[in-house]
Structure formats: structure tokens, C-alpha cells
Amino acid sequence: MIAVTAQATIRPEARDEALRQAAIVAAASQNESGCLSYRICADVEDPNSFFAFEEWESDDALNAHFAQEHTKAFLAYLAGVLNGEIVTRRYTIESVESL
């Protein structure tokens, strides 16, 4: 399994539209083949900071996700409203255990 985390801070005036765009990309991504989970959440300490947490079955599924039009559109939108850089991390998970 592949997990991806991302953090982005957007300009305050873009928050409402960013939430709308995040809901669109999340709904579309959750329906992609190989997507195990896809969530975007606002930070409770900074309402203009958002976190994404994604789980994918494989590298192929993740690569296909980045080729989707909804993903490209969301990333293009973010580029215009970011207040800083997107910090992204990718993890390869060998096994999953519920706690």
C-alpha cells in the first residue's frame, strides 16, 4: 500500500472556494480504481491550512490518480491560491495493523 500526506496553506480569501474544490477532488478521487481512502481536512489551529491523507493500493494506482483531469484541475487551482509550498510525503507500507 502507498500512503501520501500533503499539507498546504492557502490565502484566507480563497478558503471557501478551496473547500469547494477540495470536496470535488476528494469525491472524484475516492471513486478511482485503487483508491483505499482519500481525505482532505482543515487544521483546527489554522483554518487556512489543509491536510490530505491518501491510501492507494499500488504505485500504478497513485500514478493513474495524478493523470486524472480532476487531480490536474485541483493542483492548478491550488497553485493560484497557495500561501507557501505544498509539503508532500509518500510512504510505502508493508503491513497494516489495527490498534
C-alpha positions, 0 to 999 in steps of 0.5 A: 500500500502507498500512503501520501500526506500533503499539507498546504496553506492557502490565502484566507480569501480563497478558503471557501472556494478551496473547500469547494474544490477540495470536496470535488477532488476528494469525491472524484478521487475516492471513486478511482480504481485503487483508491483505499481512502482519500481525505482532505481536512482543515487544521483546527489551529489554522483554518487556512491550512489543509491536510490530505491523507491518501491510501492507494493500493499500488504505485500504478494506482497513485500514478493513474490518480495524478493523470486524472483531469480532476487531480490536474484541475485541483493542483492548478487551482491550488497553485493560484491560491497557495500561501507557501509550498505544498509539503508532500510525503509518500510512504510505502507500507508493508503491513497494516495493523489495527490498534 
